[in-house]
Amino acid sequence: MAGRLMSPGPQVLAYNELRHVVSRLPRIRSREFVSSLFSEDSSFSMQMYVVEHVAYWIRRWRETEDWARLFNVHERFGMEMALAIVRSDRTKPVFLHPAD
């Protein structure tokens, strides 16, 4: 809703809260969290933070199947994940976490 109203204050607060929820730890809250984030009119920057977080950990975590199961939670999330992985392979020798 904040994105539609063009009010940056709530967007910044929501983004900062998201950074605490999705920290540098190799986890994601739930499949429902990802589905909700991509189904609602959420901020693009919030969505991309989660995408970059998952893209970072899928390259480092041994149990990649756990992360790969998130790809089919929402069609757009899966598409953005594929693009993030392709971009990281082409442009960055070291893929950084979005918090860096």
matplotlib code that plots the C-alpha trace (Angstrom):
import matplotlib.pyplot as plt

x = [0.0, 2.8, 4.1, 0.8, 0.6, 4.1, 5.0, 8.7, 8.6, 6.6, 8.6, 11.9, 10.5, 9.2, 12.5, 14.5, 12.2, 12.6, 16.4, 16.0, 13.6, 15.9, 19.3, 22.7, 21.7, 20.9, 17.2, 13.9, 10.9, 8.5, 7.1, 4.1, 6.2, 7.7, 4.3, 2.8, 5.6, 5.3, 1.5, 0.8, 1.6, 4.9, 7.9, 10.1, 13.2, 11.8, 11.2, 14.6, 16.3, 14.7, 15.6, 19.3, 19.3, 18.1, 20.5, 23.4, 22.6, 21.7, 25.3, 26.8, 24.5, 25.0, 21.3, 20.3, 17.1, 15.7, 16.3, 15.2, 11.8, 11.1, 11.3, 7.8, 6.2, 5.3, 6.0, 7.6, 9.8, 11.1, 11.7, 13.6, 15.7, 16.7, 17.7, 19.6, 21.6, 22.4, 23.4, 25.6, 27.4, 28.1, 28.9, 30.4, 33.2, 32.1, 28.3, 27.6, 24.8, 22.3, 23.1, 26.7]
y = [0.0, 2.4, 1.9, 2.9, 6.0, 7.0, 7.5, 6.7, 6.6, 3.4, 1.8, 2.5, 1.1, -2.0, -2.5, -2.2, -4.6, -7.0, -6.8, -8.0, -10.8, -11.9, -11.6, -13.0, -16.3, -19.1, -19.1, -17.8, -17.5, -19.7, -20.5, -18.5, -15.5, -15.6, -16.2, -13.3, -11.0, -11.7, -12.0, -8.6, -5.2, -5.2, -3.0, -4.1, -3.4, -5.7, -8.5, -8.1, -8.2, -11.6, -12.8, -11.7, -13.3, -16.7, -16.4, -15.8, -18.8, -21.2, -20.9, -21.5, -23.9, -27.6, -28.5, -26.5, -28.6, -26.8, -23.4, -24.7, -25.6, -21.9, -21.4, -22.7, -20.8, -17.9, -17.7, -14.3, -15.3, -18.3, -16.1, -13.4, -16.2, -17.5, -14.0, -13.3, -16.5, -15.8, -12.2, -13.3, -15.8, -13.2, -10.1, -10.9, -13.3, -13.1, -12.9, -10.6, -10.8, -8.0, -6.6, -6.0]
z = [0.0, 0.8, -2.8, -4.2, -2.0, -2.9, 0.8, 1.3, 5.1, 5.5, 2.6, 4.4, 7.7, 5.9, 4.1, 7.3, 9.0, 6.1, 6.5, 10.1, 9.1, 6.2, 7.8, 6.8, 8.1, 5.6, 6.1, 4.8, 7.0, 5.0, 1.6, 2.6, 3.3, -0.2, -1.8, 0.1, -0.8, -4.5, -4.6, -2.9, -4.2, -2.3, -3.0, -5.8, -3.7, -0.9, -3.4, -4.9, -1.4, -0.8, -4.3, -3.8, -0.4, -1.7, -4.8, -2.4, -0.2, -2.9, -4.2, -0.7, 1.1, 0.7, 0.8, -2.3, -2.7, 0.3, -1.4, -4.9, -3.5, -3.1, -6.9, -7.5, -4.7, -7.0, -10.8, -10.7, -7.8, -9.8, -12.8, -10.8, -9.1, -12.5, -13.7, -10.5, -10.8, -14.5, -13.7, -10.8, -13.1, -15.7, -13.8, -10.4, -9.6, -5.9, -5.4, -2.4, 0.0, -0.5, 3.0, 1.8]

ax = plt.figure().add_subplot(projection="3d")
ax.plot(x, y, z, "-o")
ax.set_aspect("equal")
plt.show()
